[in-house]
Amino acid sequence: MIDLHTHTNASDGQYSPSELVQKAAERGISVLAVTDHDTVAGIEEAALAAKKNDITFVPGIELNIKWPTGEFHLLGLGLRSVSSSLQEIIVRLQQNRQERNIQMIDKMKADGIDASYEDLQSLYPERPIGRPHFAAYLVQKKIVRNSQQAFDKYLAKGRKWYVERDGANLDEAIQAIVDSDGVPVIAHPLSLYLSWGRMDDVLEDIHSRGVEGLEAYHPGARKVDCVRLEKLARDHNFFVTAGSDFHGEKIRADRKIGYTCGDKKIEDRFYTDELLPRLNEK
């Protein structure tokens, strides 16, 4: 059992990098990728913990990409370094994240909520703040019962306190991952919010620009759709990956490390037969 898409508290996950690796070891996972949002801050700690636990470690990142519909998240898997081009993108995205967070606080204040960005930051010192932290903040203030309700009422796309995030340019992000000796992969492609009719042309374009892999198996999709995505990936010459997008039980209780759509264990073929040959080409 493996997992090629997980998060630590270096971004918006529940566990520290070493705690995440320990949890993976307890579940019998042999290959683990850490793919925090717009940061590589947790990679060094996770790599050391993985070595101690005899887990094959895949250093990664998940970048937010500028996209006209839905959300486009680009995974960079197997990073061997952090290129200057990738570091520049990380700095820009983190600056934008902070500006967005302040705008969200302003929306809350306009609705009469006693909130401040300083208070929120004090709960998560030296950590980048994201919407899951806002959700926990709202639970603490007893404005909502749980994190899911926070997203459903206030924080999800289209809800009253949601603020659109800026993203990296796709071509620049692809090059930055390649410059870091990593492999670019589309994360959870259904979040692109494309009709199946448009998916073919868009995937063909994305592949032609240098994205090599497609995460066909993700717990946010139905199994029938994941199978359809794998076929599309093959049709457009992507290799296929699978992940849990695990953030921790307190953040996303429906996602379990090592499991993907349909509560299915993630098979090692997604590493040995799919990702590893691409990494060996680097």
N, C-alpha and C positions, 0 to 999 in steps of 0.2 A: 504494500500500500504506500502511495506517495501523495504529495500535494504540491502543486506548482503555482499556488496563489494564496498567500496568507499575509496577515498584517500584525504588526506589533504596536506597542505604545509609543514608538518613534513617530507614528502618524496617528491613526485613530483606532488602534487595536487596544484590547484590554490588558494584554500581558506584555511584560518586558521581553526583549529578544531571547534571553536565556530561559525565561519561563515558557515561552512559546515552544522552544526547542525541546524542553523537558516534557511538555505535554505531548508533543509529536512522538518522542521516544516512548512514552508510556502507552501510546496508541499503536506502537509497532511500525511507525512510518520510517521508511528507509531513505527516501529522497524528499527534501523540503526546500521550497523556494520562499524567501521572504521578499514581498513586493509592496513595500510601504508607499503610500501616496506622496509623490513629489519629494521624496527624501531617501537618502541612503544611510541615515544616521544609525540605524539598527544593525547594519550588515556585519560590522566587525565583531560585535558581541555575539550575534547569532552564529557566525562562522566558528568562533572558538567553542561555543556550547555544542554545536553540531559535531565538531571533531571529537570532543570528549564523549559524546553519545554514539559515535560511529554511524552518524547520519551523513549521507552525501548532501552537501549544501549547495544550493543554487542562488547566488546573490542576484537580487532583482530590484525593480522599481516599477511603480505604476504612475504614469504621467497623464495629467488631464490635457486633452487636446481640444483646440478650438473646432467647433462642429456646429452646423446650423440647426440640427434637430437632436433631441435626446442628449446623450452623453457619449463621448468617445474617450475611452481609457486605453492607453497603449502600455503594454507590459514590455519591459526590457529584461530578458532572462539571461543569466550566465555572465553578468558583468565581470570583467577581469580587472577593470580600473574605473575611475570616474574621470572622464575626459573633461577638459575645460569647457567644451560645448555643452555637455550634460550639466556641469556645475552651474553654468550661466542660466540654463533653463530652470533648474531647481530654485535658484535665488529669485528669479522673476515670478515663478509660480507661488512661492512662499510669501512674497511681498503682496501679490494679488490676493492670496488667501486671507492675510491680515486685514486688508482693505475691505474685503467682503464681510469678514466677521464684524467689523465695526459698523458697517451698514446694517447688518442684521440686528445688532444691538440697538441701533437707532430706531429701527422699525418696532422693536419690542417696547422701547421707551415711548414712542408715539402712541402706542396702544395702552399706555398707563402701567406698564410692567416696571417694577423696581429692579433694574438690571444695569450692570456696568461691565465693560470688557475687562477691567482690572480685576473684578471679583471672579469672573470666569477664568482668567489666566491664573489666578492664585490657586485655583483648584487643580490645575494641571501645569505646574511650574516646568519651564524649559521643554515644553512639548508643543508642537504645532496644533492649533485648535481647529477642529472641524465640526460638522453638524452633529455627530454622535455626542460630542462634548456639550453642545448646546442642548441636546435632548436630555442628557443627564442633569444639566443645570435646571431645566424646566421641571424635571421630576423632583429635584431637591427643593425647589420653590413651591411645590405642590400645585403647579399650574396644570400638570397632566399626571396621569396615573403611572405611565410607563413610557419608555422611549418610542415604542411604535406609535402611540397616540400623539407624541410630540411631532413625529414626522407626518402622520396622517392629517393633523390639524394645522400645523404651522411651518414645518421645515422642508417638506417635500417640494419638488418642482411644481410651481403653480400655486403653492400655498402662500398665505399672507406675509410670512416673514422670510420667504425664500429670496435669495439674491443670486443672480446668475454669476457664475465664475468665468473669468477669462481663462483661456487655455493656450498651450503651446502650439505653434505652427507644426502641422503634421510632418512636413518634409524635414524641418529642423530637428524635430524630436527623433525621427528615424535615424538621421545622420549622427545625432548625439549618442544614441544607443550603439550604433555600429562603431563609432569612434571609441567607445568604451569596451569594444570586443564582445558586445552582447547581441542578442537576437530579438528583433521587434516582433511582438505578438498582439493581435487585437484581443482585448479582454471583453468578456460577455457581450458579443456582437449584437444581441437583441436590444441592448441599451442604446444603440444608434437610432432606434425608432424608425426603422425602414420597413416598408412593406416587403413581403417576399418577392413581389414583382420587381422591385427596384434593387433588391439585394445583389443580384448577379452583376449588374453594371458597376455598382459601387465597390464590391469586393474585387472585381477585376482591376479597377483603378487603384485601389489601395495596395493590391499586390504588386502592380507595376511600379509603384513608388518605393518599394523596398520592404514592405512588411511581409515577413516570411511565415508567421504562424497565426493560427486562429484558435481561440479558446472555445471550442464547440460545446464542452461540457461544463456547466455552471449551475449551482443550485437554484439560481433565480429563474431558470427555464424549465419547461416541461421536457420529459425524456424524449417525446416524439419530436420536439423542436430541436433538441440537441443532436439527434440522429440526422435530421435534415441539415443541420449546420455542418456536420461532419462531411456529408456528401457534397455540399457546396464548397467546403474547404478543399476537398480532393479535386473537384471540377476546376478550381482556380489555382491549383498547385500550392496551396498552403500546407504546412504540416499542422497537426492537430494537438492541442493540449487540453488539460482538464484541471480544474481547481475547485477548492471549497469556498474561496473568498472569505476565509475564517477571520473574524475580528474578536471573538470571545463571546462566551455565553451571555454575559450581561449586556452586550451590545447587539448581537444578532443571534438569538437563541436557536434560530432555525438552521444555522449553519454549523456543521461539525467538521473539525479538522480531519482530512483524509477522505471526506465523502463529497460527492457532487450531486447532480440532479437525480431525482428519484431515490435519494438516500443510498446511492450506489458507491461502493468503495472505488477509489481512484486507482486504476491498474498501473503497474509499473511500465507497461508498454508505452504510455504517454511520455515517459522519460527515455527508456532504452531504445525504442524504435522511432520516436518522433523528435524529441528535443536534442538528445545526446549527439546524434549524427551531425546536426547543425552546429553544435558547440565545438565538435571536433574539427570542423572545417575552419574555425576561426584561428 
